[in-house]
Amino acid sequence: MKRAPLLVATSCLVATLTLYTNFSSTMPIQTDINSVTITYGSSSAKIALQGATVYSYIHAGKERLFTSSKSDIAGPAAIRGGIPICWPIFGPPPADDARFNKMKQHGFARSSKWGYVAGQSGEVSDGIKAVFVLEPEESTTELYAPQFHLTYIVTLTSTSLTVLLSVHSPTGTYSSSNPLRFQALLHSYLALPEGVSPPEVTATPLTGLTYADKVQGNQKFTENRETVKVEGPNGEVDRVYFGADDELKLVYAGKGEAKVLKKNLSDVVLWNPGPAKGAAIGDMEEGGAGKYVCLEPGQVGEFVELKKGETWEGGITLAFID
């Protein structure tokens, strides 16, 4: 059953922040000019200020996210890999809404510089978190008129990584002609174990869901397979499954599995470009398309629309079994 977007009324904003860079090397949070690293026990996560993109997650001694070696975490382009934030649109701008017609694919959140909120980051129960924010600036206002306040919380525990995106419509900026209207998707690139290729990976549970197949011109089908292999014409898979379960899984051909738990994100995208299209991506490392599968929870089938004072939240938790 498709879940309606969650709207939470709020009357306050997170305070304006300053980037602090004075953590010592012994602290569980370390910063430099381009990134923030959080550590908890033997696990760590690295988050670039460029797009607030988590570009590394090490758990049990293994890298769990794929990031292309040709991608620069300093920008100015979006990072190819990790968990880019697609906001306020997913995919190309919708043809039927002029509010988005100046945007590039997947919006601007993933290619914008976010601020790190040192005062709200730190230890939590069984873990540690880092908090980031994005607010309008001249470059984004030219693309998207509504005012907004985005908060992104990255939480690392001994067993998992959680990312939570919060979108707030500030009081006093709402008008009927320019509401805060958006899609959101967390574009997670899940690294495959050595020796496992995308066609050997299966995704569950997707049975009975309607999906749009972008490889076949966005035609819609009903998924009738119990387990879905990541394979398609020339190795390409690009499907949006609508109303997906909140607990999803990738199985790595007998070499472990990834659990993807989603919160208040109705849909999920299953994507791998295949060898040929992967090789044509400018910032993709050689053979990179064979090193990951994207299982991307998002709110894409229906737009969210916020009035003044309202907040929407959506997030994912990643956990791995070897």
C-alpha positions in Angstrom: 0.0 0.0 0.0 1.4 3.4 -0.9 2.1 5.6 2.1 1.1 9.3 2.1 3.9 11.7 2.7 4.4 12.7 6.3 3.9 16.3 7.1 5.0 17.7 10.5 4.1 21.2 11.6 7.0 23.1 13.2 7.5 26.7 14.1 11.3 27.0 14.5 14.3 26.7 12.3 17.7 25.3 13.0 20.1 28.1 13.9 22.4 29.5 11.3 25.7 27.6 11.5 29.4 27.9 11.2 31.8 25.3 9.9 34.3 24.3 12.6 37.6 22.6 11.7 39.3 22.4 15.1 38.7 18.8 16.1 41.7 16.8 17.1 42.7 13.6 15.4 41.5 11.6 18.5 38.0 12.9 18.3 35.1 10.8 16.8 34.4 13.7 14.4 37.1 15.1 12.3 36.7 17.8 9.7 38.7 19.3 6.9 38.0 21.9 4.2 36.0 19.4 2.1 34.6 16.8 4.4 33.5 15.5 7.7 34.5 12.0 9.0 32.6 10.3 11.8 33.9 7.2 13.6 32.2 4.8 16.0 34.1 1.7 17.1 35.6 0.1 14.0 33.0 1.8 11.7 33.4 5.1 9.9 31.6 7.3 7.4 32.9 10.2 5.4 30.6 13.0 4.2 31.6 15.6 1.7 30.3 19.2 2.1 29.7 18.9 -1.7 26.1 17.8 -1.7 26.4 16.5 1.9 27.2 13.2 0.1 28.2 10.2 2.2 31.0 8.9 0.0 32.4 6.2 2.2 31.0 3.8 4.8 33.3 1.3 6.3 31.8 -1.5 8.4 33.5 -4.7 9.6 36.6 -3.6 7.7 34.9 -3.3 4.3 33.9 -0.4 2.2 30.1 -0.6 1.7 29.6 2.2 -0.8 30.9 2.7 -4.3 32.4 6.1 -5.2 34.2 6.5 -8.5 37.9 7.3 -8.2 37.4 9.9 -11.0 34.9 11.9 -8.9 36.2 14.9 -7.0 34.6 15.3 -3.5 35.5 19.0 -3.6 33.1 19.6 -6.5 31.9 21.5 -8.4 30.0 18.6 -9.9 27.9 16.2 -8.0 29.8 13.2 -6.6 29.6 10.0 -8.6 28.8 7.5 -6.0 28.1 7.2 -2.2 24.6 8.5 -1.4 23.9 11.7 -3.4 20.7 13.6 -2.4 18.4 14.1 -5.4 16.3 17.2 -4.5 13.9 19.0 -5.4 13.5 16.7 -8.4 14.5 13.2 -9.4 15.5 12.6 -13.0 15.0 15.4 -15.6 12.7 18.4 -14.9 9.1 17.5 -15.4 7.8 18.9 -18.7 4.4 19.9 -17.1 5.8 22.2 -14.4 7.7 25.3 -15.4 8.9 25.8 -11.8 11.6 23.2 -12.5 12.5 23.9 -16.1 15.9 25.6 -15.3 17.2 22.7 -13.3 19.6 19.9 -14.4 18.7 16.3 -13.8 18.2 15.3 -10.1 18.1 19.0 -8.9 20.7 21.0 -7.1 21.1 19.6 -3.6 23.7 17.1 -4.7 25.9 19.7 -6.3 25.5 22.5 -3.7 27.9 23.2 -0.8 26.2 22.3 2.5 27.1 23.7 5.9 28.2 21.5 8.7 26.5 22.1 12.1 29.2 21.3 14.7 27.0 22.4 17.6 24.3 19.8 16.8 26.7 17.0 15.9 28.2 14.5 18.3 27.4 11.4 20.3 24.0 9.8 20.5 22.7 6.6 22.0 24.9 3.8 20.6 26.4 6.0 17.9 27.4 9.4 16.6 25.8 11.8 14.2 26.8 14.7 11.9 24.3 17.4 10.9 24.3 19.4 7.7 22.1 22.2 6.4 21.3 23.8 3.0 19.4 27.1 2.6 18.7 29.2 -0.5 21.5 31.3 -2.0 21.7 33.2 -5.3 22.6 30.2 -7.4 19.7 28.1 -6.2 17.1 30.9 -6.1 17.7 31.4 -9.8 16.6 27.8 -10.3 13.9 27.4 -7.7 11.8 30.3 -6.3 10.4 28.8 -3.0 12.2 29.3 0.2 13.4 26.1 2.0 15.5 24.8 4.8 17.1 21.4 4.4 18.6 19.4 7.3 20.5 16.2 6.7 21.5 14.0 9.6 24.0 11.2 9.2 24.1 8.7 12.1 26.6 5.9 12.5 26.1 3.0 15.0 28.0 -0.2 15.6 25.7 -2.0 13.1 24.3 0.5 10.6 24.4 3.8 8.8 21.3 6.1 8.8 20.7 9.2 6.7 17.6 11.4 7.3 16.6 14.3 5.1 14.3 17.0 6.5 12.6 19.6 4.3 11.1 22.6 6.0 8.9 25.4 4.5 9.8 28.5 6.5 6.9 30.6 7.9 5.9 33.6 5.9 7.2 32.5 2.5 4.3 30.4 1.3 2.1 31.6 -1.6 -0.4 29.6 -3.6 1.6 30.3 -6.8 4.9 29.2 -5.3 4.4 26.4 -2.7 7.4 24.3 -1.7 6.9 21.4 -4.1 9.5 18.6 -4.5 10.5 15.1 -5.0 13.3 13.5 -3.0 15.5 10.4 -3.5 18.6 9.0 -1.7 20.7 7.6 -4.5 22.7 4.9 -2.7 25.5 3.2 -4.6 26.0 -0.1 -2.9 29.4 -1.6 -3.4 29.5 -5.2 -4.5 31.8 -7.8 -2.9 34.8 -8.8 -4.9 34.0 -11.4 -7.5 30.3 -10.5 -7.7 28.9 -8.7 -10.8 25.5 -6.9 -11.0 23.7 -9.7 -12.9 24.5 -12.0 -10.0 22.7 -9.7 -7.5 19.0 -10.1 -6.6 16.6 -7.6 -5.1 13.6 -8.4 -2.9 10.7 -8.0 -2.1 9.3 -6.3 -5.2 6.7 -8.9 -6.2 3.3 -7.4 -7.3 4.6 -3.8 -7.6 4.0 -1.6 -10.5 7.2 -0.2 -12.0 8.2 2.2 -14.7 11.0 0.8 -16.9 13.1 3.6 -18.2 15.0 1.2 -20.5 11.7 0.6 -22.2 10.6 4.1 -22.6 9.0 4.5 -19.2 6.4 1.8 -19.9 4.7 0.5 -16.8 4.6 -3.2 -15.9 3.7 -5.4 -12.9 6.6 -7.2 -11.3 5.8 -11.0 -11.0 9.2 -12.3 -9.9 9.9 -13.4 -6.3 13.5 -12.3 -6.7 14.6 -9.7 -9.3 18.0 -10.1 -10.9 19.9 -6.9 -11.8 20.0 -7.6 -15.5 18.6 -6.1 -18.6 19.4 -5.3 -22.3 23.2 -4.8 -22.5 23.3 -5.1 -18.8 21.2 -2.0 -18.2 18.5 -1.9 -15.5 16.6 1.3 -14.6 13.3 0.8 -12.9 11.1 2.9 -10.5 9.0 0.6 -8.3 6.1 2.4 -6.7 4.8 1.8 -3.2 7.7 -0.5 -2.2 8.0 -2.2 1.1 10.0 -0.4 3.8 12.4 -3.3 4.2 14.3 -4.1 1.1 17.3 -6.4 0.4 20.1 -7.0 -2.1 21.6 -10.5 -2.0 25.2 -10.8 -3.3 25.3 -14.3 -4.8 26.2 -16.1 -1.6 28.6 -13.4 -0.5 26.4 -11.5 1.9 23.6 -9.1 1.6 22.6 -5.5 2.1 19.5 -4.4 4.0 17.9 -1.1 3.0 15.3 0.1 5.4 13.4 3.2 4.3 11.3 5.7 6.2 8.5 7.8 4.6 9.8 7.2 1.1 7.2 5.5 -1.0 9.2 4.2 -3.9 12.5 2.6 -4.8 14.7 2.8 -7.9 16.8 -0.2 -9.0 19.6 0.9 -11.3 22.8 -0.1 -13.0 23.8 1.3 -16.3 25.6 -1.8 -17.6 29.1 -1.9 -19.1 28.5 0.1 -22.3 26.6 3.0 -20.8 28.7 2.9 -17.7 31.9 3.4 -19.8 30.3 6.5 -21.4 29.7 8.2 -18.1 32.4 10.9 -17.9 33.3 10.6 -14.2 33.0 6.8 -14.0 36.2 4.9 -13.3 37.2 2.2 -15.7 34.9 -0.9 -15.1 33.1 1.0 -12.4 29.6 0.0 -13.5 30.4 -3.6 -12.6 31.3 -2.6 -9.0 27.9 -1.5 -7.6 24.1 -1.7 -7.7 22.0 1.2 -6.8 18.9 0.5 -4.7 17.5 4.1 -4.1 14.5 4.8 -1.9 12.7 8.0 -2.8 9.5 10.0 -2.9 9.2 10.2 -6.7 5.8 8.8 -7.8 4.0 11.8 -6.2 5.4 15.2 -5.4 5.3 16.5 -1.8 3.8 19.9 -1.3 4.4 21.9 1.9 2.6 25.0 3.3 4.3 27.4 5.6 5.6 25.9 8.9 5.3 22.3 7.6 8.2 19.8 7.5 8.7 16.6 5.7 11.2 13.9 6.6 12.4 10.8 4.8 15.5 8.6 5.3 17.2 5.2 4.9 19.2 2.8 7.1 21.8 0.6 5.6 23.0 -2.6 7.3 25.1 -5.5 5.9 25.5 -9.2 6.6 28.6 -10.9 5.3 
